[in-house]
Amino acid sequence: MLVPTLLLWLCVAGQVEAPSQPPEKAAVERLIGELEAPEKARRDEAEQQLLALGPAVLDLLPEMTDQLPAETRLRLGRIRAQLEKARAEQSVQASHVTLPKGAMRLSEVLQAFKQQTGNNVVDYRGRFGQAAGDPRLEVEFDHVPFWEALDRLLDQADLTTYAYPDLTDMPSGIALVSRTEGQRPRLQRGAYAGAFRIEAVEFDAHRDLRDPANQTLQLLVEVAWEPRLLPIVIMQPTEAVQAVDDQGRPIVPADEGNELEIPVNPGASSVELPLHFRLPPRDAQRIASLRGRLSVLVPGKVEAFRFAKLDQLARRDRGQARKLEQKKADVTVVLERVARAQDNPDIWECHVRVLFDQTSGALESHRGWVLNNEAYLERDKERIPCGWLNTTLQTETEVGVVYLFDMPGGLKGCTFVYMAPSAVVSVPIEYELKDLELP
């Protein structure tokens, strides 16, 4: 049997631990005031105490405005950066399931999983014409990590996951279908790393008879995560991959110096990584060990940027609205212009520029995740979605977008709302797959 194991490593300099009790607003405000104390020792102590309060304090920190003293802004920036990283690291740790020993219906167990972990798991058998009964299952979970608990449950119910659910009725979740005859149990296939499950799916060996140098081995690896997470990109640098065969000989990556990058589609809960190696000698029977380090880009808390009285902005300077700017944590949103479209007076344009202080490379041109950020108009509690959008600018730290709305009656009473993560953090995950039988 192939039993891959996976080790998770999360190493953070000065890692921040979450306090047992949520911070009190009055105490946070007092510490923020101390950030501008005349003595440096008092300012340093206040900064350390705010960090010690953990990521929960982020929601109580003031917005970064010019009204704040320069040193206060500097220290708050450092605090936010460390706490956002700590929050991202906490998010990629496993959620857990606890259910007492006994019999429960499958639907009841899945509902308990959702309540305890925030992960949506949906029965898809009916969509494929499969028998969709609701069997009683014997369960007993005592603080078991989500993926291990789910695999144990699915093995008992003869189910597995389906990688391509319909996202129109399930924005984010795991779809379940019947396991085909001959499939190995999931517990024997999966390896767990916090909120991630990694599985070696298949090998593909290629030997070019015309060109002996063109001999490669591809290993397809599925990286799945708890659907409560919203990763942006999964990256695997080839320099962070080391493999040896069952005789201790290195298996060398075929594309040394490159970095495999897989953007995550909205609502997805897994991606497939094709790892390429030079074809090992024929007497190699298996990969004894494959170590690697993934980099996962994780968004911070999603913030709402609201710009009111759009009709007044559009009338200013004969349609040229002055720039309005809002900053929250590491992201700045600028509403540069509100105006009618030149070729259609019923269409209104909102010209937006979004700037990130630090993106960990998340805004490179081939990554379109930022265009999935929600933008809409709001009037009398009604949400009016964007009809079209056009990209006007994209660099390593900023993106420009024009959002178009079909509003024949004009913009009176409308507020433009833009949703964006307050930060983008890169989280490293180290793993090891073992005992993989070669083709």
N, C-alpha and C positions, 0 to 999 in steps of 0.2 A: 504493500500500500504506500501511496505517496502522502506523507503527512507534513506539509509545509508549516513552518513556524515563523512567526513575525514578531520582531522586537520593536517597540516604539521608543524613540528617544526624543524628548523635548527638553532642550537645554537653553535656559535664558539667564543671561547675566543679571543678577539682582532681581530674580523672579519675585513677583508680588503675590503674596498670599491673601485670599479673600477673608475678611473678618467674619466672625460667627454671627454678629448682629449688624444690620444695615446702619450706615452712618446717619447721624442726626443733622438736619439742615443747619441748625444754629451753630453746632460745633464746626461744621465745614466752613461756614461764613466767617467764623472767628479765625480759623487757620488761614483762610484766604486773605483776611486783613493783615495777618502777621507776615505775609509775603512781602509787604512793603515796610516792615519794621526798620528802624534806623540801624539796628545791630545785625551784622551778617549772620551771627550765630543763631539769632531768633528766626531769621528768614530761612536758614538751612534747616532748622528744627521743624518749622511749619511745613516745609516741602516734604521732609521725610515722614511726618505724621500723616499728611494727605496721601502719600503713596501707601502707607501702612493700612489705610482704610480700604484699599483694594478697588477693583473695577466698579463696584457699586457707587463710588463717589463721582463717577463720570457724569451722571445725570444731574449732579448738584453743582458742577463747576460753571462759572459764568461764561458767556460768549466772549470771544476774543475781539474786543473793540478798541479803537484808538483812545477811548476814555480811560482805559486801564493804564497804570504806570508801565513803563517799558520793562522793568525787571519783573514785574508781576506777570506780564505777558510771556516773558522768556521762561520763567519757572512753570507757569501753567502749561506752556507748550511741552516742556520736558515731562511734566506729570501726565499729561494726556497721552503722549507717545508711549510711555512705559505702561500705563494702565490699559490702553487700547491693545497693546501687544499681549498683556496678561489676559485680557478678556478673550482675545482670539485663541490663545493657548488653552484656556479653559473650555472654549467651545468645541475643540477637537478632541477633548477627552470623552471617554465613553459615558453615555447615560446607562442607568441600571434598572433592572426589573426585579421586583419582589412579589411573589405570589405564594400563598400557603399550599401545602401538599393537598391535592384533591383533584376531582374531575371538573372540568369546565368545557363549555362549548367553544369551538374555534373562534366564533365571532366575539364571544365574551373575552377571550384571551387577547385577541387583537385590539379590542377596545381598551383593555387594561394597559397594553403596551403603549397605546397612543397617549393615554392619560398620564402615565408615569414618565414617558420619555419625550413626548412631543412629536414622535415619528408616526406618520400616517402609513398604514399598511392596508391595502385594498385587495379583496378577492376578485381576481379577473377570470376565473374559470368559466363563468357563464358566457363570456364574450367569445370563447373559443369552442363552445359547444361541449365543454367538459362537465361531468357531474359535479354539481356545486352543493354538496351536502354540508351540514354543520355538525361534524362529529364531536363527541365528547372525548376529551383528551386528558391524560393524567399529567398534571403540571406540579412543579415544585421549583421555585426560583428564589434564591436568597441573595439579593444584591448581585445578580448576574449581569455582566455587560450585555448591552442590547443585542449585538450581532450573535454572540454565543447563544443567548436565550432564543433568538429568532430561529437560528439554525437547528437547535434542539427541537423546537416546536414543529418546524417544517418537515424535519426527518420523520417525526412521529405521524404527521398527517399526510405523508407522501406528496409534499408540495415543494416547489422551488420558486425562484423569482423570475420575472419577465422583464427584460431590459428595456423594452420600448413601449411604455404605457402611453395612453392618450392623455396628453397634458391639458386638453380643453376642459375635462371634468375632474382632473386630479393634478392641480398645479405642482405639487411636489409630494412624492410618496413612493412606496415600494408596491409593485403589483405581483400578485401570487397566481401561479398556475400549477396544474398537476405535473408531477415529476414523471418523465418518460421512463419506460422500462429500461433497465440497465444502467441508469445514472447512479453514480456513487453518492452516498449520503453527504450532505453539505458539511457536516462536522469533520469529515475526512478530507474535504477539499479546501476549506477556508482557513485563513490565518487572520488574527485580530490585532489591531493597533489602535487603541483608543476608540474613536468614533469611526474608524475605517476598517474595512474588511478587504483583504487582498487575496486573489486566487490566481494561480497559474492555470491558464485555460488551454493552450495548445502550443505545440512545437511545429515548426515548418522548416525543414532542411532543404537547402538549394545548392546543387552542385552543377556548375557550368562545365560541360565536357570540352568545350572549345577553349575556355579560359580557366586554367586551374586556379588562378588567383581569385576568381569570382566564386567563392564558396562561403555561404552564409547560413546562419542558424537564427531563426526568429522565434522568440518566445512571446506569446501574447498574454499579457497580465491584465486582469480586471481589477480596477480600484473602485470600490464602492464605499459610500459614506452614509451615515445616518441622514435621512432626508431633511431633518431640522436644520442641517448646515446649508450654507449657500456659497460654496467655494467658487472662485472665479476662474482659476487656471491651475492645472496639475502639471508640474514640471519635473522632469527626470534628467539631470545632467549625466552624460555618459561617464564623466570622470568620477562620478559618485557610485558607479556600479562595479563590483568586483565579484567574479565567479570562479570557482574551481571545480574540476571534475572529480570523479571518485578515486582517482589516483593522485590527487593533490596538484594537478597541473592547472595553470591559469587558463581560463577561457576568455579571450580578449574581445572587447566590444568592437564591432565592425566600423563604427562611426565615431571614433575617439575625438574628443574635443567639441562635440556637438551637444545640444540640449534639446531633448524631446519636450514639446509643449503641447498640451491638449486643453483647449478652451472648453469650459463647461457650459452646455446649453441650459437656458432657464428651465428649472423644474427637474433636471436630470439628477439621478442619484448614483451614477457610476460612469466611468470612462474606461476605455481599453488602451493600454500602453503597449506598443510593439517594440520589444527590446531586441536589438540585432547584435549578433556575435559572429566572429569567425568560426567556421565549422570545426569542431574539435576532432581529434583523431578517431578512427573507427573503433578502437578498443575502449573508448570511453562509454560507459554504460549509463551514467546519470550525472547530473549536476549535483554535487554534494552540498554546495553552499553558494547562494547568490545573495550578496549584501548590496544594499542600495540606500540612497537617501532621496526622498521626494521633497520638493518644495511646493507647498500649497498656499496660494494666495487667498486670503480670507477677508471679506469685508467687515468693517466695524459696524456699529449700530447705524441703522438707516434713519436719517434725519429729514425733516420736512422744511423746505425753504419756501416761504410764502411771500408773495408780492401782490399787494392789494391795490385797488383803485386803478385798474388797467386803463379804463376809458380816459382818465385824466392824464395818465402817462402818454397815451397815444396822441392826445390833442396838443401836448406840449411841443413847442418849436415846430409846429406844422407837421406832426407825425414823428418827429425825431425825439424820442424820450431820452432823458438823461439816464446815465447808467446807475443802476441800483445794485448794491453789493451786500451779500450776507456771508459771514464766515462762521463755521462751526467745526471745532477740532481741526483736522487737517484739510478740510475741503472748503473752497470758496465758490459761491455761485453768483454770477453777475448777469443780471437781466439788462442787456445792452440796448435793446430797442423793441418797441411794440408798434406795429403799423399794419395797415391793410396791404394785402398782396397787390402788386402792380397790375396783374392780369385778371384779377377777380376781386371786386370790392366786398364780397361776402366772406372771403377768407382772411383771417388775421394771423399775423406772424409774431411769434415771440422768439427773439434772438437771444440765445443763452450761451454763456461761456462758463465752463466748470474747470477749476484749478485745484490740483492736489499738491500739498506740501511734499508728501512722500507717497510714491505709488508702487515701489518695489518692481517697477517695470510693467505695471498692470495696464498702462495706457499706450503701449506700443501699437503701431498701426494695425497689426493683424488681430488685435483683440477687441472685438466689438461689444464686450459686455456692458460698457458704459452706456451704450445706446438702448439698453434694456431698462435703464432707470426710468421709473414712472414719472410722467409729466402730464398735468391736466389742469383744466379750469374749474373753478368752484364758484357757484352762485346760488344763494338761497339753499344751501346744503345739498345742491345737486352737483354731481361730478360729471364734467364734460370731457371725455377723453380726447387725446390728440388724434387728428386724422392722418397726418403725414409728418415726416421729419426729414431733414436734410443735414448732412454733416458739412460744416464749413471749415473746420480746423481740427487737427489732431497732432499733438506732440507727445513727448515722454511725460509731461506733467499737466497738460490741459487738453480740453476738447471743446469745440464750438458746434452748437446744434441750433437749427431753426425748427421750431415746432409750429405746425400750422393747424388752425382750428376753423371749422365751418360755422361761422357765427353771423348769419344775415342780420340779426337785430342789434349787432354791436356788442361792446364789452362792458356796458354799464353794470356795475355791481359785481364784476368778475374779479377773482383773485387767481393769479397763476401760482401753481404749487409744483415744486420740483423735489423729487425724493432721491437722496444720494447717501451712500455710506459715509460715515464721518472719518473713516480711515481705511486704508488697505494694508494688511499685514501679511508678511511671508512667514509661514510656520514650517519648520523642518520636521520630517518624519523619517526615521531610520528603520529599516526592516531587514529581515533575513528570511529567504525561502530556502528550504532544505529538501534534499532527496528527491529531485525531479528526474524522472526516467526519460532518457533521450530517445529520439526516434531511431 
